[in-house]
Amino acid sequence: MTEYLMRDDAPMSEAVWKAIDNMVTTVVKKQLVGRRVVPMVGPLGWGVEVAPLIGFGTEDDIVIAQDIDYIKLQQLEAEFRIRLKHMAMADQTPYPMDLGAVATASVDIAKQEDTLILLGLMEDAPTEALGDWSVPNGPFSAVAHAVASMRANAFDGPFALIMSHTMYAQLASLREYGQLEIERVERLVEAGIYQSSVMPDNQVLVVSPQPWNMDMVVGQDIATAFVGNEGLDLGFVILETLALRLKRPGAAVVMG
């Protein structure tokens, strides 16, 4: 794969590449939420362009595979540049090379991936009432009702809850009779509570993230490629290819 990324063409040492790769890995691991919840298939390689999605139906009271659709993997990209002068400064002075541009692009690619996965799950998802998250028992009652509704539709746990930072702050701030509201809610969603910057305020996503319900197919996993010189700057792109497969509609519910 490295030959496609043209990494050997970059006029810099393996130590610099290692520093860039470590920065990308560190940042995206902290930022990504979707792949911490949704099972992943792959990576399958950059050359994989589509993923099969099998539909199921019932014939004579027997569940059977009926349709096969093919979903195109999307390519996500985030570009950054490094100045050759800054590399020279790192070589010739005690100051290490500043990788702020790498970190910023890494945040961007992570946000793009979570937008594709999390907002993709929200698209056309059934809805449940959000309730009042400003008062104790409001979140617990709403989540309990949403989970009960999903179980009634044959979606078993463990469930996960995904929300914005604002909604998480509201949930974490509630306490009644010495008990934190978030601790009560955690008992309903054994797969965890997550917060993401791509989630809209006043909406919360409940998912049943078992692999027979949903997964994300990764062709090329997150990697950094060299794209050439721009004067005395070096151009790079962080890229990946992936697709969301929602196999059983209803496995994601939006509270809002």
GILIN-V100812 format. One record per residue. N is the residue number from 1. SS is DSSP state (alpha for helix, beta for strand, coil for the rest). OMEGA is omega in whole degrees, -180 to 180 (* if undefined). D_CENTER is the distance of its C-alpha to the mean C-alpha in Angstrom with 2 decimals. Layout:
BEGIN
n:N ss:SS omega:OMEGA d_center:D_CENTER
n:N ss:SS omega:OMEGA d_center:D_CENTER
END
This chain:
BEGIN
n:1 ss:coil omega:-175 d_center:23.22
n:2 ss:coil omega:-179 d_center:24.35
n:3 ss:coil omega:178 d_center:27.18
n:4 ss:coil omega:-178 d_center:24.96
n:5 ss:coil omega:176 d_center:23.17
n:6 ss:coil omega:-177 d_center:26.69
n:7 ss:alpha omega:179 d_center:26.09
n:8 ss:alpha omega:-180 d_center:29.76
n:9 ss:alpha omega:-178 d_center:30.90
n:10 ss:coil omega:-179 d_center:29.60
n:11 ss:coil omega:180 d_center:32.60
n:12 ss:coil omega:-172 d_center:31.20
n:13 ss:coil omega:175 d_center:31.37
n:14 ss:alpha omega:180 d_center:29.18
n:15 ss:alpha omega:179 d_center:28.92
n:16 ss:alpha omega:177 d_center:27.27
n:17 ss:alpha omega:-180 d_center:24.78
n:18 ss:alpha omega:179 d_center:24.03
n:19 ss:alpha omega:179 d_center:23.55
n:20 ss:alpha omega:-179 d_center:21.12
n:21 ss:alpha omega:179 d_center:19.06
n:22 ss:alpha omega:179 d_center:19.15
n:23 ss:alpha omega:180 d_center:18.01
n:24 ss:alpha omega:-178 d_center:14.97
n:25 ss:alpha omega:-178 d_center:14.04
n:26 ss:alpha omega:-176 d_center:14.87
n:27 ss:alpha omega:-175 d_center:12.96
n:28 ss:alpha omega:178 d_center:9.53
n:29 ss:alpha omega:179 d_center:9.96
n:30 ss:alpha omega:-172 d_center:10.82
n:31 ss:alpha omega:-171 d_center:8.21
n:32 ss:coil omega:177 d_center:4.76
n:33 ss:coil omega:-174 d_center:4.39
n:34 ss:alpha omega:-176 d_center:2.79
n:35 ss:alpha omega:171 d_center:4.82
n:36 ss:alpha omega:-178 d_center:7.17
n:37 ss:alpha omega:-174 d_center:8.04
n:38 ss:coil omega:178 d_center:8.10
n:39 ss:coil omega:-177 d_center:10.67
n:40 ss:beta omega:172 d_center:10.54
n:41 ss:beta omega:-179 d_center:13.67
n:42 ss:beta omega:9 d_center:14.84
n:43 ss:coil omega:-175 d_center:14.91
n:44 ss:coil omega:-180 d_center:17.79
n:45 ss:coil omega:-177 d_center:18.89
n:46 ss:coil omega:-178 d_center:18.86
n:47 ss:coil omega:178 d_center:21.70
n:48 ss:coil omega:-173 d_center:19.92
n:49 ss:coil omega:-177 d_center:19.52
n:50 ss:beta omega:176 d_center:19.18
n:51 ss:beta omega:179 d_center:18.05
n:52 ss:beta omega:174 d_center:20.46
n:53 ss:beta omega:-175 d_center:19.78
n:54 ss:beta omega:176 d_center:22.76
n:55 ss:beta omega:-178 d_center:24.14
n:56 ss:beta omega:177 d_center:26.45
n:57 ss:beta omega:-178 d_center:29.52
n:58 ss:beta omega:175 d_center:32.72
n:59 ss:beta omega:-178 d_center:36.11
n:60 ss:coil omega:179 d_center:39.09
n:61 ss:coil omega:177 d_center:36.89
n:62 ss:beta omega:177 d_center:35.05
n:63 ss:beta omega:-175 d_center:31.31
n:64 ss:beta omega:175 d_center:30.93
n:65 ss:beta omega:-175 d_center:28.52
n:66 ss:beta omega:-173 d_center:29.61
n:67 ss:beta omega:173 d_center:27.48
n:68 ss:beta omega:175 d_center:25.27
n:69 ss:beta omega:179 d_center:23.09
n:70 ss:beta omega:-177 d_center:21.29
n:71 ss:beta omega:180 d_center:17.96
n:72 ss:beta omega:174 d_center:17.65
n:73 ss:coil omega:-180 d_center:14.83
n:74 ss:beta omega:175 d_center:13.68
n:75 ss:beta omega:178 d_center:14.25
n:76 ss:beta omega:-177 d_center:12.34
n:77 ss:beta omega:173 d_center:14.58
n:78 ss:beta omega:-174 d_center:15.33
n:79 ss:beta omega:171 d_center:18.97
n:80 ss:beta omega:179 d_center:21.00
n:81 ss:beta omega:174 d_center:24.64
n:82 ss:beta omega:179 d_center:26.72
n:83 ss:beta omega:178 d_center:30.41
n:84 ss:alpha omega:179 d_center:32.91
n:85 ss:alpha omega:179 d_center:34.97
n:86 ss:alpha omega:175 d_center:32.28
n:87 ss:alpha omega:177 d_center:32.17
n:88 ss:alpha omega:178 d_center:35.97
n:89 ss:alpha omega:-180 d_center:35.87
n:90 ss:alpha omega:180 d_center:33.65
n:91 ss:alpha omega:-168 d_center:36.16
n:92 ss:alpha omega:180 d_center:39.26
n:93 ss:coil omega:178 d_center:38.54
n:94 ss:coil omega:-174 d_center:37.25
n:95 ss:coil omega:178 d_center:34.16
n:96 ss:coil omega:179 d_center:30.92
n:97 ss:coil omega:179 d_center:28.91
n:98 ss:coil omega:-178 d_center:26.59
n:99 ss:coil omega:179 d_center:23.03
n:100 ss:alpha omega:179 d_center:21.81
n:101 ss:alpha omega:178 d_center:21.09
n:102 ss:alpha omega:-180 d_center:18.87
n:103 ss:alpha omega:-180 d_center:16.93
n:104 ss:alpha omega:177 d_center:16.64
n:105 ss:alpha omega:179 d_center:15.43
n:106 ss:alpha omega:175 d_center:12.80
n:107 ss:alpha omega:-180 d_center:11.51
n:108 ss:alpha omega:-178 d_center:11.74
n:109 ss:alpha omega:178 d_center:9.84
n:110 ss:alpha omega:179 d_center:6.81
n:111 ss:alpha omega:177 d_center:7.40
n:112 ss:alpha omega:-180 d_center:8.06
n:113 ss:alpha omega:-180 d_center:5.06
n:114 ss:alpha omega:176 d_center:3.32
n:115 ss:alpha omega:180 d_center:6.99
n:116 ss:alpha omega:-175 d_center:7.46
n:117 ss:alpha omega:-172 d_center:5.58
n:118 ss:alpha omega:179 d_center:6.53
n:119 ss:alpha omega:174 d_center:9.61
n:120 ss:alpha omega:177 d_center:10.38
n:121 ss:alpha omega:-178 d_center:10.86
n:122 ss:alpha omega:-177 d_center:12.99
n:123 ss:coil omega:179 d_center:15.09
n:124 ss:coil omega:179 d_center:18.43
n:125 ss:coil omega:174 d_center:17.47
n:126 ss:beta omega:-176 d_center:20.56
n:127 ss:beta omega:173 d_center:21.15
n:128 ss:beta omega:-178 d_center:22.72
n:129 ss:coil omega:179 d_center:24.47
n:130 ss:coil omega:-177 d_center:22.68
n:131 ss:coil omega:-177 d_center:25.99
n:132 ss:coil omega:-178 d_center:27.02
n:133 ss:coil omega:179 d_center:24.69
n:134 ss:coil omega:-178 d_center:27.38
n:135 ss:coil omega:178 d_center:29.72
n:136 ss:coil omega:-179 d_center:29.72
n:137 ss:coil omega:177 d_center:29.04
n:138 ss:alpha omega:179 d_center:27.35
n:139 ss:alpha omega:-178 d_center:23.74
n:140 ss:alpha omega:-179 d_center:25.02
n:141 ss:alpha omega:-178 d_center:27.09
n:142 ss:alpha omega:-180 d_center:24.41
n:143 ss:alpha omega:179 d_center:21.82
n:144 ss:alpha omega:-180 d_center:24.71
n:145 ss:alpha omega:-180 d_center:25.75
n:146 ss:alpha omega:179 d_center:22.36
n:147 ss:alpha omega:179 d_center:22.03
n:148 ss:alpha omega:179 d_center:25.67
n:149 ss:alpha omega:179 d_center:25.19
n:150 ss:alpha omega:177 d_center:22.41
n:151 ss:alpha omega:179 d_center:24.68
n:152 ss:alpha omega:178 d_center:27.53
n:153 ss:coil omega:173 d_center:25.69
n:154 ss:coil omega:172 d_center:25.31
n:155 ss:coil omega:-178 d_center:21.71
n:156 ss:coil omega:176 d_center:22.08
n:157 ss:coil omega:5 d_center:20.05
n:158 ss:coil omega:180 d_center:18.58
n:159 ss:coil omega:175 d_center:16.49
n:160 ss:beta omega:-178 d_center:13.50
n:161 ss:beta omega:-178 d_center:13.52
n:162 ss:beta omega:-174 d_center:10.86
n:163 ss:beta omega:177 d_center:12.59
n:164 ss:coil omega:178 d_center:13.29
n:165 ss:alpha omega:179 d_center:15.04
n:166 ss:alpha omega:180 d_center:18.27
n:167 ss:alpha omega:178 d_center:18.06
n:168 ss:alpha omega:179 d_center:17.27
n:169 ss:alpha omega:177 d_center:20.29
n:170 ss:alpha omega:-179 d_center:22.41
n:171 ss:alpha omega:-176 d_center:21.66
n:172 ss:alpha omega:-177 d_center:22.30
n:173 ss:alpha omega:-174 d_center:25.52
n:174 ss:coil omega:178 d_center:27.26
n:175 ss:beta omega:177 d_center:29.94
n:176 ss:beta omega:-179 d_center:32.91
n:177 ss:coil omega:176 d_center:35.78
n:178 ss:coil omega:-179 d_center:34.20
n:179 ss:beta omega:179 d_center:31.02
n:180 ss:beta omega:179 d_center:27.57
n:181 ss:alpha omega:-177 d_center:25.81
n:182 ss:alpha omega:178 d_center:22.44
n:183 ss:alpha omega:177 d_center:24.21
n:184 ss:alpha omega:-179 d_center:25.52
n:185 ss:alpha omega:-179 d_center:22.20
n:186 ss:alpha omega:180 d_center:20.67
n:187 ss:coil omega:179 d_center:23.37
n:188 ss:coil omega:-174 d_center:22.14
n:189 ss:coil omega:-174 d_center:18.49
n:190 ss:coil omega:179 d_center:18.94
n:191 ss:coil omega:171 d_center:15.33
n:192 ss:beta omega:175 d_center:14.65
n:193 ss:beta omega:-176 d_center:13.98
n:194 ss:beta omega:175 d_center:10.86
n:195 ss:beta omega:-177 d_center:10.87
n:196 ss:coil omega:-180 d_center:8.68
n:197 ss:coil omega:-180 d_center:10.56
n:198 ss:coil omega:-179 d_center:9.35
n:199 ss:coil omega:177 d_center:10.92
n:200 ss:coil omega:173 d_center:14.60
n:201 ss:coil omega:179 d_center:17.36
n:202 ss:coil omega:170 d_center:19.52
n:203 ss:coil omega:-180 d_center:16.95
n:204 ss:beta omega:-177 d_center:15.22
n:205 ss:beta omega:175 d_center:13.15
n:206 ss:beta omega:-178 d_center:14.67
n:207 ss:beta omega:171 d_center:13.42
n:208 ss:coil omega:-164 d_center:15.39
n:209 ss:coil omega:175 d_center:12.87
n:210 ss:coil omega:-175 d_center:15.64
n:211 ss:coil omega:177 d_center:15.53
n:212 ss:coil omega:176 d_center:18.42
n:213 ss:coil omega:-175 d_center:16.53
n:214 ss:beta omega:169 d_center:13.21
n:215 ss:beta omega:174 d_center:11.30
n:216 ss:beta omega:-180 d_center:9.33
n:217 ss:beta omega:-179 d_center:12.00
n:218 ss:beta omega:173 d_center:11.74
n:219 ss:coil omega:173 d_center:14.96
n:220 ss:coil omega:176 d_center:14.97
n:221 ss:coil omega:-175 d_center:12.51
n:222 ss:coil omega:-179 d_center:11.96
n:223 ss:beta omega:-179 d_center:15.65
n:224 ss:beta omega:179 d_center:18.14
n:225 ss:beta omega:173 d_center:21.08
n:226 ss:beta omega:-177 d_center:24.39
n:227 ss:beta omega:174 d_center:25.50
n:228 ss:beta omega:180 d_center:28.94
n:229 ss:beta omega:170 d_center:31.22
n:230 ss:beta omega:-172 d_center:31.47
n:231 ss:coil omega:177 d_center:34.86
n:232 ss:coil omega:175 d_center:34.53
n:233 ss:beta omega:174 d_center:30.75
n:234 ss:beta omega:-179 d_center:28.41
n:235 ss:beta omega:-180 d_center:25.53
n:236 ss:beta omega:173 d_center:22.19
n:237 ss:beta omega:171 d_center:18.94
n:238 ss:beta omega:-175 d_center:15.54
n:239 ss:beta omega:173 d_center:14.27
n:240 ss:beta omega:173 d_center:12.28
n:241 ss:beta omega:-178 d_center:12.72
n:242 ss:beta omega:176 d_center:10.73
n:243 ss:beta omega:174 d_center:11.20
n:244 ss:beta omega:174 d_center:10.21
n:245 ss:beta omega:173 d_center:13.29
n:246 ss:beta omega:-172 d_center:14.32
n:247 ss:coil omega:180 d_center:17.53
n:248 ss:coil omega:178 d_center:19.09
n:249 ss:coil omega:-175 d_center:18.87
n:250 ss:coil omega:178 d_center:19.21
n:251 ss:coil omega:173 d_center:16.71
n:252 ss:beta omega:-179 d_center:14.64
n:253 ss:beta omega:178 d_center:16.88
n:254 ss:beta omega:171 d_center:16.73
n:255 ss:beta omega:-177 d_center:19.08
n:256 ss:coil omega:* d_center:20.61
END
